[in-house]
């Protein structure tokens, strides 16, 4: 029996968003590239790049999967619960299972965003997406997303400097255009690595997480694996990655997916920082979400040493 794929790499120059012909009149000006899904061996992760032309739209629909998004370029608008929110780069959000939503682009510039589905959309059988036929309320568009409004609890903005530890030494002013700071929004830093959660249980996600990762020069994640799938979309810099013994370099626009049990590692051997968007699906368990080779290799050595000593 052939072994299922444990990892997948797609280069930026291989990504070519195309018009999703099957959607017909329900979309206009949309192009989409499925980067991770069942076609690469993923069961829990669907990861895609979407592009929407000026005056483009995606009619009102809902999914039987949990979906999140991260805006890369432009100002697309998303309609949720009858409210239209114009988004900006580095803004993201959660679209829970079964919640109707629509997209449109009222600007004169194209928009691009990444979207995640958990679990991976089906390729056969019953559909994952359902069109409601409701019109998009284009005449009621709000301004740019107000992240402080309690009605936007499923949205988040990664503001300038939020990945910088030095900026966290002082408190944010009361009128800062961001969610209130708390331990739930804390920046995690370790081993030359900084992690900022974007979409998780704080926003209501239950099937996946999405977060920003930044490696300083010399940052290292030693070989390890997980009981879940991870996807990495490189935004800035170059990182040396290892997956099941193969080593390669990832750069902006490259996509890397690791399945359950894939032993992988990262090394920033350059002089600049590296930043990527990462997802995990399913959500990590409370314990044992990381299995580091170093610890179990050490145990094997200790057992071997004790067995040799006991045989003398």
C-alpha positions in Angstrom: 0.0 0.0 0.0 1.4 3.4 -1.0 2.0 5.8 1.9 -0.1 8.9 2.0 1.8 12.2 1.4 3.2 13.7 4.6 4.2 17.1 3.2 3.7 19.3 0.1 5.5 22.4 -1.3 4.1 24.7 -4.0 6.3 27.5 -5.3 5.0 31.0 -5.9 5.6 30.8 -9.6 3.4 27.7 -9.8 0.4 29.5 -8.3 -2.0 30.6 -11.0 -5.5 31.7 -9.8 -8.2 30.8 -12.3 -11.8 31.6 -12.8 -13.9 29.0 -10.9 -16.1 28.0 -13.9 -18.4 25.8 -11.8 -19.8 28.8 -9.9 -21.2 30.5 -13.0 -23.3 33.6 -12.5 -22.9 33.5 -8.7 -19.5 35.2 -9.0 -18.0 38.0 -11.1 -14.3 38.9 -11.4 -13.2 36.1 -9.0 -10.1 34.0 -9.5 -9.0 31.3 -7.1 -6.1 28.9 -6.6 -6.5 25.9 -4.3 -3.1 25.6 -2.7 -3.7 22.9 -0.1 -6.6 20.4 0.0 -7.5 16.8 -0.6 -5.6 17.0 -3.9 -2.3 17.1 -1.9 -3.3 14.6 0.8 -4.8 17.1 3.4 -7.9 16.0 5.2 -8.3 18.8 7.7 -7.0 21.8 5.7 -8.2 23.7 2.7 -6.0 26.7 1.9 -6.5 29.0 -1.1 -5.5 32.3 -2.7 -8.5 34.4 -3.9 -8.4 37.5 -6.2 -11.3 39.8 -6.8 -11.3 42.4 -9.6 -12.6 45.9 -9.2 -16.4 45.7 -9.1 -16.1 42.0 -8.6 -18.5 40.0 -6.3 -19.2 36.6 -4.7 -22.9 36.2 -4.0 -24.3 35.3 -0.6 -23.4 31.8 0.4 -22.5 29.7 3.4 -20.2 26.7 4.1 -20.5 23.5 6.0 -16.8 24.1 6.8 -15.3 26.6 9.2 -13.6 29.4 7.2 -11.1 32.2 8.0 -9.4 34.8 5.8 -6.4 37.1 5.7 -6.2 40.1 3.4 -3.0 40.6 1.4 -3.9 43.4 -0.9 -6.6 45.9 -1.6 -9.9 46.7 0.2 -12.4 43.9 -0.4 -15.7 44.1 1.5 -17.2 41.1 3.3 -20.9 41.0 4.3 -21.8 39.2 7.5 -25.0 39.3 9.5 -26.3 42.0 7.2 -23.4 44.4 7.9 -20.8 45.2 5.2 -17.2 45.7 6.3 -14.5 47.1 4.1 -11.3 45.4 4.9 -7.6 46.4 4.5 -4.3 44.4 4.3 -3.3 42.5 7.4 -7.0 42.3 8.6 -8.4 38.8 9.1 -11.5 37.2 10.4 -13.6 34.1 11.1 -16.6 32.9 9.1 -18.2 30.3 11.3 -19.9 27.1 10.0 -23.3 27.9 8.4 -23.0 31.7 8.6 -24.1 33.4 5.3 -21.6 35.9 3.9 -20.7 37.6 0.6 -17.7 39.4 -0.9 -17.5 42.4 -3.2 -15.0 44.9 -4.3 -16.4 48.5 -4.6 -12.9 50.0 -5.3 -11.1 50.5 -8.5 -8.2 48.2 -7.5 -8.0 44.4 -7.3 -8.1 42.6 -4.0 -6.3 39.5 -2.8 -6.7 37.4 0.3 -5.9 34.0 1.7 -8.7 31.7 2.9 -8.7 28.6 5.1 -11.3 25.9 5.3 -11.5 23.3 8.0 -11.9 20.5 7.3 -10.6 20.3 3.7 -13.5 20.8 1.2 -14.9 17.7 -0.5 -13.9 16.9 -4.0 -16.9 14.6 -4.6 -20.2 13.8 -2.9 -22.5 16.4 -1.2 -21.5 20.0 -1.6 -19.7 22.1 1.1 -21.0 25.5 -0.2 -24.6 26.6 -0.4 -25.9 29.7 -2.2 -28.8 31.5 -0.5 -29.9 33.8 -3.4 -29.9 36.8 -1.0 -28.7 40.1 -2.7 -25.5 41.8 -1.5 -26.5 45.0 0.4 -24.0 47.2 -1.5 -25.9 50.4 -0.7 -25.3 49.9 3.0 -21.5 49.6 3.1 -19.9 50.7 6.3 -16.5 52.3 6.3 -13.2 50.5 7.0 -13.5 47.8 9.7 -13.7 49.3 13.2 -11.9 46.6 15.2 -13.0 48.1 18.6 -16.7 47.7 17.8 -18.0 44.7 19.9 -20.1 43.7 16.8 -16.8 42.8 15.0 -15.7 40.1 17.5 -14.9 37.6 14.7 -12.4 40.0 13.1 -8.9 41.0 14.0 -6.2 43.4 12.7 -2.5 42.8 12.8 -1.4 46.3 13.4 2.1 47.8 12.7 4.6 46.8 15.5 2.4 44.1 17.0 5.2 41.6 16.3 7.8 43.8 18.0 8.5 42.9 21.6 9.8 46.4 22.5 6.5 47.9 21.5 4.7 45.9 24.3 6.7 47.5 27.1 4.2 50.3 27.4 0.4 50.3 27.4 -1.7 51.1 24.4 -3.8 54.3 24.7 -7.5 54.0 25.3 -8.4 55.1 21.8 -6.0 52.8 20.0 -7.6 51.3 16.9 -7.2 47.7 18.0 -8.8 45.2 20.3 -8.1 45.6 24.0 -4.8 44.0 25.0 -5.0 40.9 27.2 -3.2 37.6 27.7 -5.4 36.2 24.9 -3.8 38.6 22.5 -0.3 38.3 23.8 2.8 38.0 21.6 4.6 34.7 22.3 8.4 34.8 21.9 10.9 31.9 22.1 14.1 30.7 20.5 14.3 33.7 18.1 10.6 33.2 17.1 7.6 35.4 17.7 4.0 34.1 17.3 0.8 36.2 17.3 -2.5 34.4 17.3 -5.0 35.8 14.7 -7.9 33.4 14.5 -8.5 31.0 17.3 -11.0 30.3 20.1 -10.9 33.9 21.1 -12.7 34.7 17.8 -14.9 31.7 18.1 -13.0 29.2 15.9 -13.3 25.5 16.9 -11.8 23.6 14.0 -8.6 25.5 13.2 -6.2 28.3 14.2 -4.4 30.9 12.1 -1.4 33.0 13.3 1.5 35.0 12.2 5.1 33.7 12.7 8.3 35.7 12.6 11.8 34.4 12.8 14.7 36.6 13.7 18.2 35.8 12.3 19.3 32.6 14.0 15.7 31.6 14.9 15.3 27.8 15.0 12.5 25.3 15.4 14.3 21.9 15.9 12.9 18.8 14.2 9.4 17.9 15.5 6.0 16.7 14.4 2.3 17.2 15.4 -1.0 15.3 15.7 -2.4 17.9 13.3 -1.9 19.5 9.9 0.0 22.8 9.4 0.2 25.1 6.4 2.7 27.9 5.9 2.4 30.8 3.5 5.7 32.8 3.3 5.2 36.5 3.3 8.7 37.9 3.8 12.3 36.7 3.7 13.7 33.2 3.1 13.7 30.2 5.5 15.4 26.9 5.3 12.9 24.1 5.9 13.2 20.4 6.5 10.5 17.8 6.0 11.1 14.1 6.5 14.8 14.4 5.7 14.5 16.7 2.7 15.8 20.2 2.9 14.7 23.2 0.8 14.4 27.0 1.0 11.1 28.8 1.0 10.5 32.4 -0.1 7.7 34.9 -0.5 4.5 33.3 -2.0 5.7 29.7 -1.4 3.3 27.4 0.4 4.4 24.5 2.6 2.0 21.9 4.1 2.9 19.2 6.7 0.6 16.3 7.6 0.2 14.5 10.8 3.5 12.9 11.8 5.7 14.7 9.3 9.0 15.6 11.0 9.8 19.1 10.1 12.1 22.0 11.2 13.0 25.6 10.3 16.3 27.5 10.3 16.7 31.2 9.6 20.3 31.2 8.4 20.0 34.7 6.8 20.6 38.1 8.1 17.0 39.4 7.9 13.7 38.4 9.5 11.3 35.9 8.0 7.5 36.1 8.3 4.8 33.7 7.4 1.1 33.0 7.9 0.5 29.6 9.5 -2.6 27.5 10.2 -3.2 24.4 12.3 -6.1 22.1 11.8 -7.6 20.5 13.9 -6.9 22.8 16.8 -4.0 21.7 19.0 -4.8 19.5 22.0 -4.2 20.8 25.5 -1.1 18.6 25.8 1.4 16.8 23.5 0.8 19.0 20.4 4.6 19.0 19.8 6.8 15.9 19.7 10.5 16.9 19.5 12.9 14.4 18.2 15.6 15.6 20.6 13.7 14.4 23.7 12.9 10.9 22.4 16.4 10.5 20.9 17.7 11.3 24.4 15.5 8.7 25.9 16.6 6.1 23.4 20.3 6.8 24.3 19.6 6.6 28.0 17.8 3.2 27.6 20.6 1.9 25.4 23.2 3.0 28.0 21.4 1.4 30.8 20.8 -1.9 28.9 24.5 -2.1 28.1 25.5 -1.4 31.7 23.0 -4.1 32.9 24.4 -6.7 30.6 27.9 -6.5 32.0 
